[in-house]
Amino acid sequence: MGASVGIGGLIVGTSMLVVLALAVNAVDLRLESSLETIESANELSPTFTIDNADIALGAVTALQLDDPGTGYVNGTLSATGGGGSGFSGTFTVNNSGAIISWSITNHGDYSSDPTIVIDGPQPGGVNGSFSVVARTTVVDVTITNTGSVIVPVNEVWMFLDGENARNLAKLAPITDSETFFPGDTVEVIWRGHANNVFEVAALSCNGFNTARVLV
């Protein structure tokens, strides 16, 4: 009889220890969950604004040097005609004044190919000429980090009409570093859209979303 009572007491004691262990484990889990909730609540979310969103359906995106000419000095390019405006560029020359390289600084927007002009005065320059070889859709968007969070560039995504997702790290120009600091403003010139028409540019980053109508 005594042995039975002792065994019964041992079983009851063991059961109590199991119940206590389960209770402690439940408390630990609740505490961990509460701490995670508090930590999550204290995390700041990124915020951005799209300051402007422009679309050019006939942007000049490629030039051809038809004649390098001679006697030029480094200078600038502009355009006339073409049913539009806004194009500008630069060029550099070699020792004989022949044009050897060029770049587009503003694509402009044209309904037909404009005439490219070598800006003067260039009193010694003769015969240099360019022609337009491509006009495509270009989206120009300026965005600002208006929050207090330093955001990695590769966590910011851009969209056109809810599609065409591109990571900011793949677009150019981008920030000078791999991070987007609070107060930074970045201009993104988004090419490679053939002659497609889009209506809305959007940004998404870690749960934050904003959009702006293209004009």
C-alpha positions as CSV (number, residue, x, y, z in Angstrom):
1,M,0.0,0.0,0.0
2,G,2.8,2.4,0.9
3,A,4.6,1.6,-2.3
4,S,1.5,2.4,-4.3
5,V,1.0,5.7,-2.6
6,G,4.7,6.6,-3.2
7,I,4.4,5.7,-6.9
8,G,1.2,7.7,-7.2
9,G,2.8,10.7,-5.6
10,L,5.8,10.4,-8.0
11,I,3.4,10.3,-11.0
12,V,1.5,13.4,-9.8
13,G,4.8,15.2,-9.1
14,T,6.1,14.4,-12.6
15,S,2.8,15.6,-14.2
16,M,3.0,18.8,-12.3
17,L,6.6,19.4,-13.6
18,V,5.4,18.7,-17.2
19,V,2.5,21.2,-16.7
20,L,4.9,23.8,-15.3
21,A,7.4,23.3,-18.1
22,L,4.6,23.8,-20.7
23,A,3.4,26.9,-18.9
24,V,6.9,28.4,-18.8
25,N,7.4,27.6,-22.5
26,A,4.0,29.3,-23.3
27,V,5.1,32.4,-21.4
28,D,8.5,32.5,-23.2
29,L,6.7,32.3,-26.6
30,R,4.3,35.1,-25.6
31,L,7.2,37.2,-24.4
32,E,9.2,36.6,-27.6
33,S,6.1,37.4,-29.7
34,S,5.5,40.6,-27.7
35,L,9.1,41.7,-28.1
36,E,9.0,41.1,-31.9
37,T,5.8,43.2,-32.1
38,I,7.4,46.0,-30.1
39,E,10.5,45.9,-32.3
40,S,8.5,45.9,-35.5
41,A,6.4,48.8,-34.3
42,N,9.6,50.8,-33.6
43,E,11.0,50.2,-37.1
44,L,10.6,53.3,-39.3
45,S,9.1,52.8,-42.8
46,P,10.6,54.5,-45.9
47,T,8.7,57.3,-47.6
48,F,9.3,58.8,-51.1
49,T,7.7,61.4,-53.3
50,I,7.7,61.4,-57.1
51,D,8.4,65.1,-57.8
52,N,7.9,65.0,-61.5
53,A,7.2,62.3,-64.1
54,D,7.6,63.3,-67.7
55,I,7.2,61.2,-70.9
56,A,8.7,62.0,-74.3
57,L,7.3,59.8,-77.1
58,G,9.7,61.0,-79.7
59,A,12.9,61.5,-77.7
60,V,16.2,61.6,-79.7
61,T,18.1,58.6,-78.3
62,A,20.8,58.1,-81.0
63,L,22.8,60.2,-83.4
64,Q,25.0,59.3,-86.3
65,L,28.1,61.4,-87.3
66,D,27.8,61.8,-91.0
67,D,30.9,63.9,-91.4
68,P,33.5,64.7,-88.7
69,G,34.5,67.9,-90.5
70,T,37.7,69.8,-89.6
71,G,38.7,72.9,-87.7
72,Y,36.2,72.6,-84.9
73,V,36.7,73.1,-81.1
74,N,34.8,71.2,-78.4
75,G,31.2,72.5,-78.5
76,T,27.5,71.9,-78.2
77,L,24.7,70.6,-80.3
78,S,21.1,71.7,-80.7
79,A,18.2,70.9,-83.0
80,T,15.7,72.6,-85.3
81,G,12.5,71.4,-86.9
82,G,11.0,68.0,-86.2
83,G,7.8,69.4,-84.6
84,G,9.3,69.5,-81.2
85,S,12.0,71.0,-78.9
86,G,14.4,70.3,-76.1
87,F,17.3,68.5,-77.7
88,S,20.9,69.3,-76.6
89,G,24.2,67.6,-76.8
90,T,28.0,68.0,-76.7
91,F,30.9,66.9,-78.9
92,T,34.6,66.7,-78.7
93,V,37.3,67.0,-81.4
94,N,40.8,65.7,-82.1
95,N,44.0,67.8,-82.8
96,S,42.8,68.6,-86.3
97,G,39.4,69.7,-85.2
98,A,37.6,66.7,-86.5
99,I,34.6,65.6,-84.4
100,I,35.4,62.2,-82.7
101,S,32.8,61.8,-80.0
102,W,29.4,63.1,-78.9
103,S,26.8,62.7,-76.2
104,I,23.1,63.6,-75.7
105,T,22.5,65.8,-72.7
106,N,18.7,66.3,-73.3
107,H,16.7,64.0,-75.5
108,G,13.9,66.5,-76.2
109,D,10.6,65.4,-77.8
110,Y,9.8,65.4,-81.5
111,S,7.2,64.2,-83.9
112,S,9.7,63.7,-86.7
113,D,13.5,63.7,-87.0
114,P,14.9,67.2,-86.3
115,T,18.0,68.6,-87.9
116,I,21.0,68.5,-85.6
117,V,22.9,71.8,-85.5
118,I,26.5,72.4,-84.5
119,D,26.3,75.5,-82.3
120,G,28.5,78.5,-83.0
121,P,30.5,80.4,-83.1
122,Q,32.8,77.9,-84.9
123,P,34.6,80.2,-87.4
124,G,37.2,77.5,-88.3
125,G,34.9,74.5,-88.4
126,V,33.6,73.2,-91.7
127,N,31.6,70.2,-93.0
128,G,30.7,68.6,-89.7
129,S,27.2,67.0,-89.7
130,F,25.0,64.7,-87.7
131,S,21.7,62.9,-88.3
132,V,19.2,61.3,-86.0
133,V,19.0,57.5,-86.2
134,A,16.6,56.8,-83.3
135,R,13.7,58.4,-81.6
136,T,12.0,56.4,-78.8
137,T,9.9,56.8,-75.7
138,V,11.9,58.1,-72.7
139,V,10.5,58.5,-69.2
140,D,12.1,61.1,-66.9
141,V,11.3,60.7,-63.2
142,T,12.6,62.6,-60.2
143,I,12.2,61.0,-56.8
144,T,13.1,62.2,-53.3
145,N,13.6,60.2,-50.1
146,T,11.3,62.1,-47.8
147,G,11.6,59.7,-44.8
148,S,14.3,59.3,-42.2
149,V,15.4,55.8,-43.3
150,I,18.6,55.1,-45.3
151,V,17.4,52.8,-48.1
152,P,19.5,50.5,-50.2
153,V,19.1,51.4,-53.8
154,N,18.3,47.8,-54.8
155,E,15.2,47.8,-52.5
156,V,13.5,50.6,-54.6
157,W,11.4,49.5,-57.5
158,M,9.9,51.5,-60.3
159,F,6.9,50.6,-62.5
160,L,5.1,52.0,-65.6
161,D,1.3,51.4,-65.7
162,G,1.7,48.7,-62.9
163,E,4.1,46.7,-65.1
164,N,7.7,47.0,-66.5
165,A,9.2,46.5,-63.1
166,R,12.8,47.8,-62.9
167,N,15.1,48.1,-59.9
168,L,16.4,51.5,-59.2
169,A,19.9,50.1,-59.1
170,K,19.5,49.1,-62.8
171,L,18.3,52.5,-63.9
172,A,20.4,55.5,-64.7
173,P,21.4,58.0,-63.6
174,I,21.2,56.7,-60.0
175,T,22.5,57.8,-56.6
176,D,26.2,58.2,-56.2
177,S,26.3,55.2,-53.8
178,E,24.5,52.0,-53.1
179,T,22.2,53.8,-50.6
180,F,19.5,56.3,-50.9
181,F,19.9,58.8,-48.0
182,P,17.1,60.9,-46.4
183,G,16.7,64.1,-48.4
184,D,18.4,62.8,-51.5
185,T,16.7,63.6,-54.8
186,V,17.5,61.4,-57.8
187,E,16.6,61.9,-61.5
188,V,16.0,58.7,-63.4
189,I,16.0,58.7,-67.2
190,W,14.3,55.5,-68.2
191,R,15.0,54.4,-71.8
192,G,14.4,51.2,-73.8
193,H,10.6,51.5,-74.3
194,A,10.5,51.5,-78.1
195,N,7.7,53.9,-79.0
196,N,5.2,52.7,-76.3
197,V,2.8,55.0,-74.5
198,F,2.5,54.9,-70.7
199,E,0.3,56.9,-68.3
200,V,1.5,56.3,-64.7
201,A,4.9,56.0,-63.1
202,A,5.0,54.3,-59.7
203,L,7.5,53.5,-56.9
204,S,7.5,50.7,-54.4
205,C,9.8,50.1,-51.5
206,N,9.4,47.8,-48.5
207,G,5.6,48.2,-48.3
208,F,5.5,51.9,-49.3
209,N,3.9,52.7,-52.6
210,T,3.3,56.0,-54.5
211,A,2.5,56.9,-58.1
212,R,2.2,59.9,-60.4
213,V,0.6,60.6,-63.7
214,L,3.1,61.0,-66.6
215,V,2.8,64.2,-68.6
